[in-house]
Amino acid sequence: MRAAIANVRRLVFGLCCVVPLAVHAQSPRQWIASDADRPLVGVQIKIDRFTREAATRVKATGFAFVRLGVWANAMKDAAYRKQVATAFAAAHSAGIAVIVTVRSTATLVQPDADQEVRVQQLRAAAAELVQVVKGIVGIYGHDVLAVEIWNEPELRKYWPTGDLDSAFPVYMRAVCEGLLTVRESTHVIGFAFATPPMPGSRSDILLRSVETASPHCLDAVSWHAYGKSAREIRAVSDYVRARYGVPTVVTEWGASSGALGGESGQVSTYRSFLANLDALNTPLISIYEWQDTANAQNIKERHFGLVDAAGKDKAALDAVKPMLGVP
């Protein structure tokens, strides 16, 4: 396992010859200083679609950042590493910051391992993810607005590791310990919960299980606020601030043109949501997503984009621009 981790370290840092270290105008600490101001608004896009042209369009729309996903286990593959490098080069070319969400798409333990071995495997997997994060920050740090750890761990699809309640604390405590030096220069946020972290919720229980041993792990708690009102989002912010002493950020919110109401319904939902940004009490919102996904599992999931699968503007894009200050 040590050899595998060392290999990942060499592979990640090997990207340094592809993209030069960027210098972003905004201090990485500025955006999270207060959650009382108008939040930064960004948009999610898949790394294989994030070209220089797409980056220019995203920037011209008025978005302050992009959210990109990087799979730690895939960083062993040269073609994937090149894809990641190309995506960061696109962001750099447009002068747009990046929130990079890092997780593994593979199980973190062997299914037949006993408890002691499982703990060892979880800690080794955590060390592997930490090395990937350190590599990304070391190469692209001045373009990175924040590193987000994981994505919707409450859902089996995104936590393919067995029992969440026992495995999550072990793994995340090791990740938190490993990222202490990263937090000196870069925001670390997590854990992109699928459900609001309110009292007694699954996400709140998971937070507490990590916070007990690693009270200074996160600069902000991230979650996904599909269908939530401004009042509900603010209530989450107030609770997390009081209980954990950090702000919340919404790293996924969106509306589909494949749902009831079609494109006009998507436009209406966006206008209503963006008109209430000042009431959310959160420093950051990431929209899901920039482009439709033609191969998603159902009609709704295929049409969350502001542009269609071919890259053509949808009505929602024109509705978003003036609300982001673009004429």
Residue pairs with C-beta under 8 A, 6 or more apart in sequence:
1 121
1 124
4 128
5 124
5 127
5 128
5 131
7 76
8 72
8 75
8 76
8 128
8 131
8 132
8 135
9 131
9 134
9 135
11 75
11 76
11 78
11 81
12 75
12 81
12 131
12 132
12 134
12 135
12 136
12 139
13 135
13 138
13 139
14 81
15 81
15 84
15 85
15 135
15 139
16 138
16 139
18 82
18 85
18 89
19 85
19 88
19 89
19 92
19 139
19 140
20 92
21 139
21 140
21 141
21 142
22 88
22 92
22 140
22 142
22 143
23 142
24 95
24 97
24 142
24 143
24 145
25 95
26 97
26 145
28 144
28 145
28 146
28 185
28 186
28 187
29 187
31 40
31 145
31 283
31 284
32 146
32 187
32 219
32 220
32 247
32 249
32 283
32 284
33 283
34 283
35 237
35 241
35 247
35 248
35 281
35 282
35 283
36 281
37 283
38 277
38 278
39 277
39 280
39 282
39 283
39 284
39 285
40 64
40 65
40 283
40 284
40 285
41 62
41 63
41 64
41 274
41 277
41 284
41 285
41 286
41 287
41 324
42 63
42 64
42 65
42 66
42 67
42 97
42 99
42 145
42 284
42 285
42 286
42 287
43 58
43 61
43 63
43 66
43 67
43 286
43 287
43 288
43 289
43 290
43 306
44 66
44 67
44 68
44 69
44 251
44 252
44 286
44 287
44 288
44 289
44 290
45 54
45 58
45 66
45 67
45 68
45 289
45 290
45 291
46 68
46 69
46 289
46 291
46 293
47 68
47 69
47 70
47 83
47 84
47 86
47 87
48 83
49 290
49 291
50 66
50 68
50 86
50 87
50 90
50 91
51 86
51 90
52 89
52 90
52 93
52 94
54 90
54 290
54 291
54 311
55 66
55 90
55 91
55 93
55 94
55 96
56 93
56 94
57 307
58 66
58 94
58 96
58 290
59 94
59 95
59 96
60 326
61 306
61 317
61 320
61 321
61 324
61 326
62 320
62 321
62 324
62 325
62 326
63 96
63 287
63 324
64 96
64 97
65 96
65 97
65 98
65 99
65 145
65 286
66 91
66 96
66 97
66 98
66 99
66 290
67 98
67 99
67 100
67 101
67 148
67 251
67 286
68 87
68 88
68 91
68 98
68 99
68 100
68 101
69 100
69 101
69 102
69 103
69 151
70 84
70 100
70 101
70 102
70 132
70 136
71 80
71 102
71 103
71 104
71 105
72 102
72 103
72 104
72 128
72 129
72 132
73 104
73 105
73 106
73 128
74 80
74 105
75 81
75 84
75 132
75 135
84 136
88 98
88 139
88 140
88 143
91 97
91 98
91 143
92 140
92 143
97 143
97 144
97 145
98 140
98 143
98 144
98 145
99 144
99 145
99 146
99 147
99 148
99 189
99 251
99 284
99 286
100 136
100 140
100 144
100 146
100 147
100 148
101 148
101 149
101 150
101 151
101 192
101 251
102 129
102 132
102 133
102 136
102 147
102 148
102 149
102 150
103 129
103 149
103 150
103 151
103 158
104 125
104 128
104 129
105 160
106 160
107 160
107 161
107 162
108 121
108 122
108 125
108 161
108 167
108 171
109 117
109 118
109 121
109 122
109 125
109 161
109 162
109 167
110 117
110 118
110 121
111 162
113 121
118 167
119 170
122 161
122 167
122 170
122 171
122 174
123 170
123 171
123 174
125 171
126 171
126 172
126 174
126 175
126 178
127 174
127 178
129 149
129 175
130 174
130 175
130 178
130 179
133 147
133 149
133 179
133 182
134 179
134 181
134 182
136 144
136 147
137 144
137 147
137 182
137 185
137 186
141 185
141 186
144 186
145 187
146 186
146 187
146 188
146 189
146 219
146 220
146 249
147 179
147 182
147 186
147 187
147 188
147 189
148 188
148 189
148 190
148 192
148 222
148 251
149 172
149 175
149 179
149 188
149 189
149 190
149 191
149 192
150 158
150 159
150 172
150 190
150 191
150 192
151 158
151 191
151 192
152 158
152 159
152 192
152 193
152 194
152 224
153 159
153 164
153 168
153 191
153 192
153 193
153 194
153 206
154 164
154 193
154 194
154 195
154 202
154 203
154 206
155 194
159 167
159 168
161 167
161 171
164 206
165 205
165 206
165 209
168 206
168 209
168 210
169 206
169 209
169 210
169 213
172 190
172 191
172 210
172 214
172 217
173 210
173 213
173 214
175 217
176 210
176 214
176 217
176 218
177 214
179 188
179 217
182 188
183 216
183 219
187 219
187 220
188 217
188 218
188 219
189 218
189 219
189 220
189 221
189 222
189 249
189 251
190 217
190 218
190 221
190 222
191 203
191 206
191 207
191 221
191 222
192 222
192 223
192 224
192 251
192 252
193 203
193 206
193 221
193 222
193 223
193 224
194 203
194 223
194 224
195 201
195 202
195 203
195 223
196 203
196 223
196 225
196 228
196 232
196 236
197 203
197 204
197 207
197 221
197 223
197 236
197 239
197 240
197 248
198 204
198 235
198 236
198 239
199 239
199 243
203 223
204 243
207 221
207 244
210 217
211 217
211 244
218 244
218 246
219 246
220 246
220 247
220 248
220 249
220 283
220 284
221 240
221 244
221 246
221 247
221 248
221 249
222 248
222 249
222 250
222 251
223 236
223 248
223 249
223 250
223 251
224 250
224 251
224 252
224 253
224 288
225 232
225 233
225 236
225 250
225 252
225 253
226 252
226 253
226 254
226 288
228 236
228 253
230 273
230 276
230 279
230 280
231 279
233 248
233 250
233 280
233 281
233 282
234 279
234 280
234 281
234 282
236 248
237 247
237 248
237 280
237 281
237 282
238 281
240 246
240 247
240 248
241 247
241 248
247 282
247 283
248 282
249 282
249 283
249 284
249 285
249 286
250 280
250 282
250 284
250 285
250 286
251 284
251 286
252 286
252 288
253 273
253 285
253 286
253 287
253 288
254 287
254 288
254 289
254 304
255 265
255 266
255 269
255 270
255 273
255 304
255 316
256 266
256 300
256 301
256 303
256 304
257 263
257 265
257 266
257 303
257 304
257 314
257 315
257 316
258 298
258 299
258 300
258 301
258 302
258 303
258 304
259 265
259 266
259 300
259 303
261 268
261 269
263 314
263 315
263 316
264 315
266 303
266 314
266 315
266 316
267 315
267 316
267 319
270 316
270 319
270 320
270 323
271 319
271 323
274 320
274 323
274 324
275 323
277 285
287 306
287 320
288 304
289 304
289 305
289 306
290 305
290 306
290 307
291 305
291 306
291 307
291 308
291 309
291 311
292 302
292 303
292 304
292 305
292 307
292 308
292 309
292 314
293 301
293 302
293 304
293 305
293 309
294 302
294 309
295 302
296 302
302 309
305 314
306 313
306 314
306 316
306 317
306 320
307 313
307 314
307 317
308 314
321 327
